[in-house]
Amino acid sequence: METETKKEKRMYSVEEAAQYLGLAPRTLYNGTGKKSKAPFPIRPRRIGRKVLFDVKDLDKFIDSLETHSS
């Protein structure tokens, strides 16, 4: 039996965030470029060359979609 609780990830890579949102990774890559003509509404964190998304921001984005569709 496992006694420790599994801690959920807070920061997701582009691929993980795309899967979480049900989008193609290319959609996020295209929207996160510094000169993107159509920037993605969630601003990623950049750590060196890594582009990471906070799961809290992803959840807020999903919640905002639900309120607009009602």
ChimeraX commands (.cxc) that place a marker at each C-alpha (Angstrom):
marker #1 position 0.00,0.00,0.00 radius 0.5
marker #1 position 1.22,3.48,-0.81 radius 0.5
marker #1 position 1.29,5.76,2.23 radius 0.5
marker #1 position 2.35,8.97,0.47 radius 0.5
marker #1 position -0.20,10.91,-1.54 radius 0.5
marker #1 position 0.78,11.57,-5.11 radius 0.5
marker #1 position 1.45,15.28,-5.61 radius 0.5
marker #1 position -0.03,16.68,-8.80 radius 0.5
marker #1 position 2.16,18.62,-11.20 radius 0.5
marker #1 position 1.77,22.39,-11.11 radius 0.5
marker #1 position 3.64,23.30,-14.30 radius 0.5
marker #1 position 2.93,21.59,-17.62 radius 0.5
marker #1 position 5.04,21.48,-20.76 radius 0.5
marker #1 position 3.48,22.60,-24.04 radius 0.5
marker #1 position 2.67,19.00,-24.94 radius 0.5
marker #1 position 1.10,18.29,-21.53 radius 0.5
marker #1 position -0.88,21.55,-21.54 radius 0.5
marker #1 position -2.18,20.82,-25.04 radius 0.5
marker #1 position -3.31,17.37,-23.96 radius 0.5
marker #1 position -4.93,18.85,-20.83 radius 0.5
marker #1 position -6.85,21.37,-22.97 radius 0.5
marker #1 position -7.62,18.93,-25.78 radius 0.5
marker #1 position -5.66,20.92,-28.35 radius 0.5
marker #1 position -2.84,20.12,-30.72 radius 0.5
marker #1 position 0.59,21.06,-29.36 radius 0.5
marker #1 position 1.20,23.08,-32.54 radius 0.5
marker #1 position -1.71,25.37,-31.55 radius 0.5
marker #1 position 0.08,26.28,-28.33 radius 0.5
marker #1 position 3.50,26.56,-29.99 radius 0.5
marker #1 position 2.08,28.93,-32.61 radius 0.5
marker #1 position 0.36,31.04,-29.95 radius 0.5
marker #1 position 3.31,31.28,-27.57 radius 0.5
marker #1 position 5.86,32.70,-29.99 radius 0.5
marker #1 position 7.13,36.14,-29.04 radius 0.5
marker #1 position 6.02,37.56,-32.41 radius 0.5
marker #1 position 2.79,35.58,-32.68 radius 0.5
marker #1 position 0.05,37.33,-34.65 radius 0.5
marker #1 position -2.62,35.46,-32.68 radius 0.5
marker #1 position -1.24,34.99,-29.16 radius 0.5
marker #1 position -2.76,32.28,-27.00 radius 0.5
marker #1 position -4.82,33.78,-24.12 radius 0.5
marker #1 position -2.79,31.93,-21.47 radius 0.5
marker #1 position 0.61,33.44,-20.92 radius 0.5
marker #1 position 3.29,30.78,-20.41 radius 0.5
marker #1 position 6.24,30.96,-18.04 radius 0.5
marker #1 position 9.64,30.70,-19.67 radius 0.5
marker #1 position 12.48,29.08,-17.79 radius 0.5
marker #1 position 15.48,29.10,-20.06 radius 0.5
marker #1 position 14.31,27.45,-23.26 radius 0.5
marker #1 position 11.42,25.68,-21.55 radius 0.5
marker #1 position 7.90,26.98,-22.04 radius 0.5
marker #1 position 5.65,25.98,-19.13 radius 0.5
marker #1 position 1.98,26.54,-18.31 radius 0.5
marker #1 position 0.62,26.80,-14.78 radius 0.5
marker #1 position -2.25,24.36,-14.30 radius 0.5
marker #1 position -4.16,27.07,-12.37 radius 0.5
marker #1 position -4.06,29.30,-15.46 radius 0.5
marker #1 position -5.25,26.41,-17.62 radius 0.5
marker #1 position -8.18,25.78,-15.25 radius 0.5
marker #1 position -9.13,29.50,-15.27 radius 0.5
marker #1 position -9.10,29.44,-19.07 radius 0.5
marker #1 position -11.36,26.38,-19.15 radius 0.5
marker #1 position -13.73,27.98,-16.62 radius 0.5
marker #1 position -13.90,31.16,-18.72 radius 0.5
marker #1 position -14.93,29.10,-21.74 radius 0.5
marker #1 position -17.76,27.48,-19.78 radius 0.5
marker #1 position -19.14,30.84,-18.65 radius 0.5
marker #1 position -19.10,32.24,-22.21 radius 0.5
marker #1 position -20.93,29.27,-23.68 radius 0.5
marker #1 position -23.83,29.40,-21.19 radius 0.5
marker link #1:1,2 radius 0.2
marker link #1:2,3 radius 0.2
marker link #1:3,4 radius 0.2
marker link #1:4,5 radius 0.2
marker link #1:5,6 radius 0.2
marker link #1:6,7 radius 0.2
marker link #1:7,8 radius 0.2
marker link #1:8,9 radius 0.2
marker link #1:9,10 radius 0.2
marker link #1:10,11 radius 0.2
marker link #1:11,12 radius 0.2
marker link #1:12,13 radius 0.2
marker link #1:13,14 radius 0.2
marker link #1:14,15 radius 0.2
marker link #1:15,16 radius 0.2
marker link #1:16,17 radius 0.2
marker link #1:17,18 radius 0.2
marker link #1:18,19 radius 0.2
marker link #1:19,20 radius 0.2
marker link #1:20,21 radius 0.2
marker link #1:21,22 radius 0.2
marker link #1:22,23 radius 0.2
marker link #1:23,24 radius 0.2
marker link #1:24,25 radius 0.2
marker link #1:25,26 radius 0.2
marker link #1:26,27 radius 0.2
marker link #1:27,28 radius 0.2
marker link #1:28,29 radius 0.2
marker link #1:29,30 radius 0.2
marker link #1:30,31 radius 0.2
marker link #1:31,32 radius 0.2
marker link #1:32,33 radius 0.2
marker link #1:33,34 radius 0.2
marker link #1:34,35 radius 0.2
marker link #1:35,36 radius 0.2
marker link #1:36,37 radius 0.2
marker link #1:37,38 radius 0.2
marker link #1:38,39 radius 0.2
marker link #1:39,40 radius 0.2
marker link #1:40,41 radius 0.2
marker link #1:41,42 radius 0.2
marker link #1:42,43 radius 0.2
marker link #1:43,44 radius 0.2
marker link #1:44,45 radius 0.2
marker link #1:45,46 radius 0.2
marker link #1:46,47 radius 0.2
marker link #1:47,48 radius 0.2
marker link #1:48,49 radius 0.2
marker link #1:49,50 radius 0.2
marker link #1:50,51 radius 0.2
marker link #1:51,52 radius 0.2
marker link #1:52,53 radius 0.2
marker link #1:53,54 radius 0.2
marker link #1:54,55 radius 0.2
marker link #1:55,56 radius 0.2
marker link #1:56,57 radius 0.2
marker link #1:57,58 radius 0.2
marker link #1:58,59 radius 0.2
marker link #1:59,60 radius 0.2
marker link #1:60,61 radius 0.2
marker link #1:61,62 radius 0.2
marker link #1:62,63 radius 0.2
marker link #1:63,64 radius 0.2
marker link #1:64,65 radius 0.2
marker link #1:65,66 radius 0.2
marker link #1:66,67 radius 0.2
marker link #1:67,68 radius 0.2
marker link #1:68,69 radius 0.2
marker link #1:69,70 radius 0.2
view
